[in-house]
């Protein structure tokens, strides 16, 4: 999974709000046509994870993007071609509560969820938790650090009734 700490710009996907927004401090923007039941499920689970995160959260803006939007941001901020699962920009530092923007790859999540055999909303929640954990000091570049980060993801997901979602491929 990928993260960045630069400031972000908008995307080409138009957000749609359903009135079922997650409780503050989360702002979830989904594209037109996003399944309302999945939006509600994500909203409910975002509210539940707050008390289980290793750092306090001030505000996190979450935008679900298609492959084109994620590819554009991935190229702009990381210099890499193609879509990715999550990009994170943190606007707070040190002991301050987390303020961040997350770009989440909706089509990436759909492909991974199909391959892993679970609902897309579960994959999206994993990506959101993963992005937030970067702001809590977790990293996934070195194998041992990645193992710690994925264990923390599993811990948080289990506390809100979601099974472990990230499964390391044998080739990794």
Rosetta constraint file for C-alpha pairs under 8 A:
AtomPair CA 1 CA 84 HARMONIC 7.48 0.50
AtomPair CA 1 CA 85 HARMONIC 6.16 0.50
AtomPair CA 1 CA 86 HARMONIC 6.41 0.50
AtomPair CA 1 CA 127 HARMONIC 8.00 0.50
AtomPair CA 1 CA 130 HARMONIC 7.72 0.50
AtomPair CA 1 CA 140 HARMONIC 7.41 0.50
AtomPair CA 2 CA 84 HARMONIC 7.08 0.50
AtomPair CA 2 CA 85 HARMONIC 6.93 0.50
AtomPair CA 2 CA 86 HARMONIC 5.69 0.50
AtomPair CA 2 CA 87 HARMONIC 5.77 0.50
AtomPair CA 2 CA 88 HARMONIC 7.86 0.50
AtomPair CA 3 CA 86 HARMONIC 6.43 0.50
AtomPair CA 3 CA 87 HARMONIC 4.47 0.50
AtomPair CA 3 CA 88 HARMONIC 4.83 0.50
AtomPair CA 3 CA 89 HARMONIC 7.45 0.50
AtomPair CA 3 CA 131 HARMONIC 6.78 0.50
AtomPair CA 3 CA 134 HARMONIC 7.11 0.50
AtomPair CA 4 CA 77 HARMONIC 7.20 0.50
AtomPair CA 4 CA 78 HARMONIC 7.36 0.50
AtomPair CA 4 CA 87 HARMONIC 5.89 0.50
AtomPair CA 4 CA 88 HARMONIC 5.17 0.50
AtomPair CA 4 CA 89 HARMONIC 5.66 0.50
AtomPair CA 5 CA 88 HARMONIC 6.28 0.50
AtomPair CA 5 CA 89 HARMONIC 4.39 0.50
AtomPair CA 5 CA 90 HARMONIC 5.46 0.50
AtomPair CA 5 CA 91 HARMONIC 8.00 0.50
AtomPair CA 6 CA 77 HARMONIC 7.22 0.50
AtomPair CA 6 CA 89 HARMONIC 5.42 0.50
AtomPair CA 6 CA 90 HARMONIC 7.26 0.50
AtomPair CA 7 CA 89 HARMONIC 5.83 0.50
AtomPair CA 7 CA 90 HARMONIC 7.61 0.50
AtomPair CA 7 CA 91 HARMONIC 7.67 0.50
AtomPair CA 8 CA 89 HARMONIC 6.74 0.50
AtomPair CA 8 CA 101 HARMONIC 7.61 0.50
AtomPair CA 11 CA 65 HARMONIC 7.77 0.50
AtomPair CA 11 CA 69 HARMONIC 5.83 0.50
AtomPair CA 11 CA 73 HARMONIC 7.96 0.50
AtomPair CA 12 CA 69 HARMONIC 6.13 0.50
AtomPair CA 13 CA 31 HARMONIC 6.14 0.50
AtomPair CA 13 CA 65 HARMONIC 6.25 0.50
AtomPair CA 13 CA 66 HARMONIC 7.26 0.50
AtomPair CA 13 CA 69 HARMONIC 6.87 0.50
AtomPair CA 14 CA 30 HARMONIC 7.89 0.50
AtomPair CA 14 CA 31 HARMONIC 5.79 0.50
AtomPair CA 14 CA 32 HARMONIC 7.01 0.50
AtomPair CA 15 CA 29 HARMONIC 5.10 0.50
AtomPair CA 15 CA 30 HARMONIC 5.15 0.50
AtomPair CA 15 CA 31 HARMONIC 4.94 0.50
AtomPair CA 15 CA 32 HARMONIC 6.77 0.50
AtomPair CA 15 CA 63 HARMONIC 7.69 0.50
AtomPair CA 16 CA 29 HARMONIC 6.22 0.50
AtomPair CA 16 CA 30 HARMONIC 5.53 0.50
AtomPair CA 16 CA 31 HARMONIC 5.68 0.50
AtomPair CA 16 CA 32 HARMONIC 5.73 0.50
AtomPair CA 17 CA 21 HARMONIC 7.22 0.50
AtomPair CA 17 CA 28 HARMONIC 7.99 0.50
AtomPair CA 17 CA 29 HARMONIC 6.46 0.50
AtomPair CA 17 CA 30 HARMONIC 7.02 0.50
AtomPair CA 18 CA 36 HARMONIC 7.36 0.50
AtomPair CA 20 CA 39 HARMONIC 7.52 0.50
AtomPair CA 20 CA 40 HARMONIC 6.10 0.50
AtomPair CA 20 CA 43 HARMONIC 7.13 0.50
AtomPair CA 21 CA 27 HARMONIC 6.88 0.50
AtomPair CA 21 CA 28 HARMONIC 6.65 0.50
AtomPair CA 21 CA 40 HARMONIC 7.66 0.50
AtomPair CA 21 CA 43 HARMONIC 6.09 0.50
AtomPair CA 22 CA 26 HARMONIC 5.88 0.50
AtomPair CA 22 CA 27 HARMONIC 6.63 0.50
AtomPair CA 22 CA 28 HARMONIC 6.96 0.50
AtomPair CA 22 CA 40 HARMONIC 7.95 0.50
AtomPair CA 22 CA 42 HARMONIC 7.73 0.50
AtomPair CA 22 CA 43 HARMONIC 4.14 0.50
AtomPair CA 22 CA 44 HARMONIC 6.43 0.50
AtomPair CA 22 CA 46 HARMONIC 6.50 0.50
AtomPair CA 22 CA 47 HARMONIC 6.23 0.50
AtomPair CA 23 CA 43 HARMONIC 7.38 0.50
AtomPair CA 23 CA 46 HARMONIC 7.82 0.50
AtomPair CA 23 CA 47 HARMONIC 5.82 0.50
AtomPair CA 24 CA 59 HARMONIC 7.23 0.50
AtomPair CA 25 CA 57 HARMONIC 6.88 0.50
AtomPair CA 25 CA 58 HARMONIC 5.88 0.50
AtomPair CA 25 CA 59 HARMONIC 4.42 0.50
AtomPair CA 25 CA 60 HARMONIC 6.16 0.50
AtomPair CA 26 CA 46 HARMONIC 7.32 0.50
AtomPair CA 26 CA 47 HARMONIC 8.00 0.50
AtomPair CA 26 CA 59 HARMONIC 5.88 0.50
AtomPair CA 26 CA 60 HARMONIC 5.01 0.50
AtomPair CA 26 CA 61 HARMONIC 5.99 0.50
AtomPair CA 26 CA 62 HARMONIC 7.30 0.50
AtomPair CA 27 CA 59 HARMONIC 7.74 0.50
AtomPair CA 27 CA 60 HARMONIC 6.29 0.50
AtomPair CA 27 CA 61 HARMONIC 4.71 0.50
AtomPair CA 27 CA 62 HARMONIC 5.88 0.50
AtomPair CA 28 CA 43 HARMONIC 7.67 0.50
AtomPair CA 28 CA 61 HARMONIC 6.24 0.50
AtomPair CA 28 CA 62 HARMONIC 4.80 0.50
AtomPair CA 28 CA 63 HARMONIC 6.04 0.50
AtomPair CA 28 CA 64 HARMONIC 7.96 0.50
AtomPair CA 29 CA 61 HARMONIC 7.76 0.50
AtomPair CA 29 CA 62 HARMONIC 6.03 0.50
AtomPair CA 29 CA 63 HARMONIC 4.72 0.50
AtomPair CA 29 CA 64 HARMONIC 6.37 0.50
AtomPair CA 30 CA 34 HARMONIC 6.31 0.50
AtomPair CA 30 CA 39 HARMONIC 7.80 0.50
AtomPair CA 30 CA 63 HARMONIC 6.14 0.50
AtomPair CA 30 CA 64 HARMONIC 5.29 0.50
AtomPair CA 30 CA 65 HARMONIC 7.68 0.50
AtomPair CA 31 CA 64 HARMONIC 6.69 0.50
AtomPair CA 31 CA 65 HARMONIC 7.13 0.50
AtomPair CA 34 CA 38 HARMONIC 7.63 0.50
AtomPair CA 34 CA 39 HARMONIC 7.30 0.50
AtomPair CA 35 CA 39 HARMONIC 6.38 0.50
AtomPair CA 36 CA 40 HARMONIC 6.17 0.50
AtomPair CA 37 CA 41 HARMONIC 6.14 0.50
AtomPair CA 38 CA 42 HARMONIC 6.10 0.50
AtomPair CA 38 CA 121 HARMONIC 5.84 0.50
AtomPair CA 39 CA 43 HARMONIC 6.08 0.50
AtomPair CA 40 CA 44 HARMONIC 6.09 0.50
AtomPair CA 41 CA 45 HARMONIC 6.20 0.50
AtomPair CA 41 CA 121 HARMONIC 7.44 0.50
AtomPair CA 42 CA 46 HARMONIC 5.96 0.50
AtomPair CA 42 CA 121 HARMONIC 6.63 0.50
AtomPair CA 42 CA 125 HARMONIC 6.67 0.50
AtomPair CA 43 CA 47 HARMONIC 6.44 0.50
AtomPair CA 44 CA 48 HARMONIC 6.54 0.50
AtomPair CA 45 CA 49 HARMONIC 6.26 0.50
AtomPair CA 45 CA 125 HARMONIC 7.89 0.50
AtomPair CA 45 CA 160 HARMONIC 6.74 0.50
AtomPair CA 46 CA 50 HARMONIC 6.80 0.50
AtomPair CA 46 CA 125 HARMONIC 7.89 0.50
AtomPair CA 48 CA 52 HARMONIC 7.84 0.50
AtomPair CA 48 CA 160 HARMONIC 6.22 0.50
AtomPair CA 49 CA 53 HARMONIC 6.44 0.50
AtomPair CA 49 CA 156 HARMONIC 6.76 0.50
AtomPair CA 49 CA 157 HARMONIC 7.79 0.50
AtomPair CA 49 CA 159 HARMONIC 7.82 0.50
AtomPair CA 49 CA 160 HARMONIC 6.57 0.50
AtomPair CA 50 CA 56 HARMONIC 7.78 0.50
AtomPair CA 50 CA 57 HARMONIC 7.40 0.50
AtomPair CA 52 CA 156 HARMONIC 6.10 0.50
AtomPair CA 52 CA 159 HARMONIC 7.47 0.50
AtomPair CA 53 CA 133 HARMONIC 7.91 0.50
AtomPair CA 53 CA 156 HARMONIC 7.14 0.50
AtomPair CA 54 CA 136 HARMONIC 6.49 0.50
AtomPair CA 55 CA 97 HARMONIC 6.75 0.50
AtomPair CA 55 CA 98 HARMONIC 7.17 0.50
AtomPair CA 55 CA 136 HARMONIC 5.83 0.50
AtomPair CA 56 CA 96 HARMONIC 7.86 0.50
AtomPair CA 56 CA 97 HARMONIC 4.79 0.50
AtomPair CA 56 CA 98 HARMONIC 6.25 0.50
AtomPair CA 57 CA 97 HARMONIC 4.87 0.50
AtomPair CA 57 CA 98 HARMONIC 4.54 0.50
AtomPair CA 57 CA 99 HARMONIC 6.64 0.50
AtomPair CA 58 CA 97 HARMONIC 5.17 0.50
AtomPair CA 58 CA 98 HARMONIC 5.34 0.50
AtomPair CA 58 CA 99 HARMONIC 5.45 0.50
AtomPair CA 59 CA 98 HARMONIC 6.60 0.50
AtomPair CA 59 CA 99 HARMONIC 4.81 0.50
AtomPair CA 59 CA 100 HARMONIC 6.49 0.50
AtomPair CA 60 CA 98 HARMONIC 7.49 0.50
AtomPair CA 60 CA 99 HARMONIC 5.63 0.50
AtomPair CA 60 CA 100 HARMONIC 4.79 0.50
AtomPair CA 60 CA 101 HARMONIC 5.64 0.50
AtomPair CA 60 CA 102 HARMONIC 7.24 0.50
AtomPair CA 61 CA 100 HARMONIC 6.35 0.50
AtomPair CA 61 CA 101 HARMONIC 4.70 0.50
AtomPair CA 61 CA 102 HARMONIC 6.11 0.50
AtomPair CA 62 CA 101 HARMONIC 6.00 0.50
AtomPair CA 62 CA 102 HARMONIC 4.79 0.50
AtomPair CA 62 CA 103 HARMONIC 6.09 0.50
AtomPair CA 62 CA 104 HARMONIC 7.19 0.50
AtomPair CA 62 CA 128 HARMONIC 7.76 0.50
AtomPair CA 63 CA 101 HARMONIC 7.93 0.50
AtomPair CA 63 CA 102 HARMONIC 6.28 0.50
AtomPair CA 63 CA 103 HARMONIC 5.08 0.50
AtomPair CA 63 CA 104 HARMONIC 6.08 0.50
AtomPair CA 64 CA 103 HARMONIC 6.06 0.50
AtomPair CA 64 CA 104 HARMONIC 4.77 0.50
AtomPair CA 64 CA 105 HARMONIC 6.03 0.50
AtomPair CA 64 CA 106 HARMONIC 5.54 0.50
AtomPair CA 65 CA 69 HARMONIC 5.56 0.50
AtomPair CA 65 CA 70 HARMONIC 6.01 0.50
AtomPair CA 65 CA 103 HARMONIC 6.71 0.50
AtomPair CA 65 CA 104 HARMONIC 5.95 0.50
AtomPair CA 65 CA 105 HARMONIC 5.27 0.50
AtomPair CA 65 CA 106 HARMONIC 5.47 0.50
AtomPair CA 65 CA 107 HARMONIC 7.65 0.50
AtomPair CA 66 CA 70 HARMONIC 6.25 0.50
AtomPair CA 66 CA 105 HARMONIC 6.05 0.50
AtomPair CA 66 CA 106 HARMONIC 5.51 0.50
AtomPair CA 66 CA 107 HARMONIC 5.56 0.50
AtomPair CA 67 CA 71 HARMONIC 5.85 0.50
AtomPair CA 67 CA 82 HARMONIC 7.60 0.50
AtomPair CA 67 CA 83 HARMONIC 5.27 0.50
AtomPair CA 67 CA 84 HARMONIC 7.97 0.50
AtomPair CA 67 CA 105 HARMONIC 6.56 0.50
AtomPair CA 67 CA 106 HARMONIC 7.39 0.50
AtomPair CA 67 CA 107 HARMONIC 5.92 0.50
AtomPair CA 67 CA 108 HARMONIC 7.09 0.50
AtomPair CA 68 CA 72 HARMONIC 6.19 0.50
AtomPair CA 68 CA 83 HARMONIC 7.09 0.50
AtomPair CA 69 CA 73 HARMONIC 6.41 0.50
AtomPair CA 69 CA 83 HARMONIC 7.84 0.50
AtomPair CA 70 CA 74 HARMONIC 5.89 0.50
AtomPair CA 70 CA 82 HARMONIC 7.52 0.50
AtomPair CA 70 CA 83 HARMONIC 4.87 0.50
AtomPair CA 70 CA 84 HARMONIC 6.29 0.50
AtomPair CA 70 CA 103 HARMONIC 7.30 0.50
AtomPair CA 70 CA 104 HARMONIC 7.55 0.50
AtomPair CA 70 CA 105 HARMONIC 6.02 0.50
AtomPair CA 71 CA 75 HARMONIC 6.07 0.50
AtomPair CA 71 CA 81 HARMONIC 6.26 0.50
AtomPair CA 71 CA 82 HARMONIC 4.58 0.50
AtomPair CA 71 CA 83 HARMONIC 4.11 0.50
AtomPair CA 71 CA 84 HARMONIC 7.02 0.50
AtomPair CA 72 CA 76 HARMONIC 6.10 0.50
AtomPair CA 72 CA 82 HARMONIC 7.86 0.50
AtomPair CA 72 CA 83 HARMONIC 7.80 0.50
AtomPair CA 73 CA 77 HARMONIC 5.88 0.50
AtomPair CA 73 CA 78 HARMONIC 7.83 0.50
AtomPair CA 74 CA 78 HARMONIC 5.34 0.50
AtomPair CA 74 CA 79 HARMONIC 6.48 0.50
AtomPair CA 74 CA 80 HARMONIC 5.72 0.50
AtomPair CA 74 CA 81 HARMONIC 6.59 0.50
AtomPair CA 74 CA 82 HARMONIC 6.96 0.50
AtomPair CA 74 CA 83 HARMONIC 6.50 0.50
AtomPair CA 74 CA 84 HARMONIC 6.87 0.50
AtomPair CA 74 CA 87 HARMONIC 7.62 0.50
AtomPair CA 75 CA 79 HARMONIC 4.32 0.50
AtomPair CA 75 CA 80 HARMONIC 4.70 0.50
AtomPair CA 75 CA 81 HARMONIC 5.40 0.50
AtomPair CA 75 CA 82 HARMONIC 7.45 0.50
AtomPair CA 76 CA 80 HARMONIC 7.95 0.50
AtomPair CA 83 CA 105 HARMONIC 7.04 0.50
AtomPair CA 83 CA 108 HARMONIC 7.24 0.50
AtomPair CA 84 CA 105 HARMONIC 6.12 0.50
AtomPair CA 84 CA 108 HARMONIC 6.74 0.50
AtomPair CA 85 CA 104 HARMONIC 5.79 0.50
AtomPair CA 85 CA 105 HARMONIC 4.66 0.50
AtomPair CA 85 CA 106 HARMONIC 7.78 0.50
AtomPair CA 85 CA 108 HARMONIC 5.82 0.50
AtomPair CA 85 CA 109 HARMONIC 6.77 0.50
AtomPair CA 85 CA 127 HARMONIC 6.74 0.50
AtomPair CA 86 CA 102 HARMONIC 6.84 0.50
AtomPair CA 86 CA 103 HARMONIC 5.62 0.50
AtomPair CA 86 CA 104 HARMONIC 4.61 0.50
AtomPair CA 86 CA 105 HARMONIC 6.05 0.50
AtomPair CA 86 CA 127 HARMONIC 6.08 0.50
AtomPair CA 86 CA 128 HARMONIC 7.57 0.50
AtomPair CA 86 CA 130 HARMONIC 7.97 0.50
AtomPair CA 86 CA 131 HARMONIC 6.41 0.50
AtomPair CA 87 CA 102 HARMONIC 5.74 0.50
AtomPair CA 87 CA 103 HARMONIC 5.15 0.50
AtomPair CA 87 CA 104 HARMONIC 6.68 0.50
AtomPair CA 87 CA 131 HARMONIC 6.92 0.50
AtomPair CA 88 CA 100 HARMONIC 6.93 0.50
AtomPair CA 88 CA 101 HARMONIC 5.88 0.50
AtomPair CA 88 CA 102 HARMONIC 4.62 0.50
AtomPair CA 88 CA 103 HARMONIC 6.51 0.50
AtomPair CA 88 CA 131 HARMONIC 5.72 0.50
AtomPair CA 88 CA 132 HARMONIC 7.75 0.50
AtomPair CA 88 CA 134 HARMONIC 7.69 0.50
AtomPair CA 89 CA 100 HARMONIC 5.45 0.50
AtomPair CA 89 CA 101 HARMONIC 5.19 0.50
AtomPair CA 89 CA 102 HARMONIC 6.46 0.50
AtomPair CA 90 CA 98 HARMONIC 7.21 0.50
AtomPair CA 90 CA 99 HARMONIC 5.92 0.50
AtomPair CA 90 CA 100 HARMONIC 4.33 0.50
AtomPair CA 90 CA 101 HARMONIC 6.60 0.50
AtomPair CA 90 CA 135 HARMONIC 6.50 0.50
AtomPair CA 91 CA 98 HARMONIC 7.50 0.50
AtomPair CA 91 CA 99 HARMONIC 5.32 0.50
AtomPair CA 91 CA 100 HARMONIC 5.64 0.50
AtomPair CA 92 CA 96 HARMONIC 6.10 0.50
AtomPair CA 92 CA 97 HARMONIC 6.92 0.50
AtomPair CA 92 CA 98 HARMONIC 5.69 0.50
AtomPair CA 92 CA 99 HARMONIC 5.41 0.50
AtomPair CA 92 CA 100 HARMONIC 7.45 0.50
AtomPair CA 93 CA 98 HARMONIC 7.55 0.50
AtomPair CA 98 CA 135 HARMONIC 6.65 0.50
AtomPair CA 98 CA 136 HARMONIC 7.81 0.50
AtomPair CA 100 CA 132 HARMONIC 7.99 0.50
AtomPair CA 100 CA 135 HARMONIC 7.90 0.50
AtomPair CA 102 CA 128 HARMONIC 7.37 0.50
AtomPair CA 102 CA 131 HARMONIC 6.66 0.50
AtomPair CA 104 CA 124 HARMONIC 7.36 0.50
AtomPair CA 104 CA 127 HARMONIC 6.80 0.50
AtomPair CA 104 CA 128 HARMONIC 7.24 0.50
AtomPair CA 105 CA 109 HARMONIC 6.06 0.50
AtomPair CA 106 CA 110 HARMONIC 6.24 0.50
AtomPair CA 106 CA 124 HARMONIC 7.32 0.50
AtomPair CA 107 CA 111 HARMONIC 6.30 0.50
AtomPair CA 108 CA 112 HARMONIC 6.22 0.50
AtomPair CA 109 CA 113 HARMONIC 5.84 0.50
AtomPair CA 109 CA 120 HARMONIC 6.08 0.50
AtomPair CA 109 CA 123 HARMONIC 5.68 0.50
AtomPair CA 109 CA 124 HARMONIC 6.08 0.50
AtomPair CA 110 CA 114 HARMONIC 6.18 0.50
AtomPair CA 110 CA 120 HARMONIC 5.37 0.50
AtomPair CA 110 CA 123 HARMONIC 7.76 0.50
AtomPair CA 111 CA 115 HARMONIC 6.24 0.50
AtomPair CA 112 CA 116 HARMONIC 5.98 0.50
AtomPair CA 112 CA 123 HARMONIC 7.33 0.50
AtomPair CA 113 CA 117 HARMONIC 5.76 0.50
AtomPair CA 113 CA 118 HARMONIC 5.27 0.50
AtomPair CA 113 CA 119 HARMONIC 5.87 0.50
AtomPair CA 113 CA 120 HARMONIC 5.20 0.50
AtomPair CA 113 CA 122 HARMONIC 7.75 0.50
AtomPair CA 113 CA 123 HARMONIC 5.84 0.50
AtomPair CA 114 CA 118 HARMONIC 6.54 0.50
AtomPair CA 114 CA 119 HARMONIC 7.51 0.50
AtomPair CA 114 CA 120 HARMONIC 7.61 0.50
AtomPair CA 118 CA 122 HARMONIC 6.89 0.50
AtomPair CA 118 CA 123 HARMONIC 7.62 0.50
AtomPair CA 119 CA 123 HARMONIC 6.88 0.50
AtomPair CA 120 CA 124 HARMONIC 6.16 0.50
AtomPair CA 121 CA 125 HARMONIC 6.14 0.50
AtomPair CA 122 CA 126 HARMONIC 6.32 0.50
AtomPair CA 122 CA 162 HARMONIC 7.44 0.50
AtomPair CA 122 CA 165 HARMONIC 7.15 0.50
AtomPair CA 123 CA 127 HARMONIC 6.39 0.50
AtomPair CA 123 CA 165 HARMONIC 6.75 0.50
AtomPair CA 124 CA 128 HARMONIC 6.26 0.50
AtomPair CA 125 CA 129 HARMONIC 6.13 0.50
AtomPair CA 126 CA 130 HARMONIC 5.98 0.50
AtomPair CA 126 CA 153 HARMONIC 7.06 0.50
AtomPair CA 126 CA 157 HARMONIC 7.66 0.50
AtomPair CA 126 CA 165 HARMONIC 6.71 0.50
AtomPair CA 126 CA 166 HARMONIC 7.44 0.50
AtomPair CA 127 CA 131 HARMONIC 6.08 0.50
AtomPair CA 128 CA 132 HARMONIC 6.23 0.50
AtomPair CA 129 CA 133 HARMONIC 6.11 0.50
AtomPair CA 129 CA 153 HARMONIC 6.49 0.50
AtomPair CA 130 CA 134 HARMONIC 6.62 0.50
AtomPair CA 130 CA 149 HARMONIC 7.82 0.50
AtomPair CA 130 CA 153 HARMONIC 6.60 0.50
AtomPair CA 131 CA 135 HARMONIC 7.14 0.50
AtomPair CA 132 CA 136 HARMONIC 6.67 0.50
AtomPair CA 133 CA 137 HARMONIC 6.55 0.50
AtomPair CA 133 CA 138 HARMONIC 5.50 0.50
AtomPair CA 133 CA 139 HARMONIC 7.95 0.50
AtomPair CA 133 CA 149 HARMONIC 7.49 0.50
AtomPair CA 134 CA 138 HARMONIC 4.81 0.50
AtomPair CA 134 CA 139 HARMONIC 5.97 0.50
AtomPair CA 138 CA 145 HARMONIC 7.33 0.50
AtomPair CA 138 CA 148 HARMONIC 7.90 0.50
AtomPair CA 138 CA 149 HARMONIC 5.86 0.50
AtomPair CA 139 CA 145 HARMONIC 5.85 0.50
AtomPair CA 139 CA 146 HARMONIC 6.32 0.50
AtomPair CA 139 CA 149 HARMONIC 6.56 0.50
AtomPair CA 140 CA 145 HARMONIC 5.29 0.50
AtomPair CA 140 CA 146 HARMONIC 3.80 0.50
AtomPair CA 140 CA 147 HARMONIC 7.57 0.50
AtomPair CA 140 CA 149 HARMONIC 6.46 0.50
AtomPair CA 141 CA 145 HARMONIC 6.78 0.50
AtomPair CA 141 CA 146 HARMONIC 6.36 0.50
AtomPair CA 142 CA 146 HARMONIC 6.04 0.50
AtomPair CA 143 CA 147 HARMONIC 6.18 0.50
AtomPair CA 144 CA 148 HARMONIC 6.40 0.50
AtomPair CA 145 CA 149 HARMONIC 6.17 0.50
AtomPair CA 146 CA 150 HARMONIC 6.04 0.50
AtomPair CA 147 CA 151 HARMONIC 6.06 0.50
AtomPair CA 148 CA 152 HARMONIC 6.25 0.50
AtomPair CA 149 CA 153 HARMONIC 6.27 0.50
AtomPair CA 150 CA 154 HARMONIC 6.17 0.50
AtomPair CA 150 CA 166 HARMONIC 7.09 0.50
AtomPair CA 151 CA 155 HARMONIC 6.15 0.50
AtomPair CA 152 CA 156 HARMONIC 6.21 0.50
AtomPair CA 153 CA 157 HARMONIC 6.09 0.50
AtomPair CA 153 CA 164 HARMONIC 7.80 0.50
AtomPair CA 154 CA 158 HARMONIC 5.97 0.50
AtomPair CA 154 CA 163 HARMONIC 7.31 0.50
AtomPair CA 154 CA 164 HARMONIC 4.93 0.50
AtomPair CA 154 CA 165 HARMONIC 7.17 0.50
AtomPair CA 154 CA 166 HARMONIC 7.87 0.50
AtomPair CA 155 CA 159 HARMONIC 6.33 0.50
AtomPair CA 156 CA 160 HARMONIC 6.75 0.50
AtomPair CA 157 CA 161 HARMONIC 6.39 0.50
AtomPair CA 157 CA 162 HARMONIC 4.92 0.50
AtomPair CA 157 CA 163 HARMONIC 6.44 0.50
AtomPair CA 157 CA 164 HARMONIC 6.68 0.50
AtomPair CA 158 CA 162 HARMONIC 5.06 0.50
AtomPair CA 158 CA 163 HARMONIC 5.70 0.50
AtomPair CA 158 CA 164 HARMONIC 6.88 0.50
AtomPair CA 168 CA 172 HARMONIC 6.60 0.50
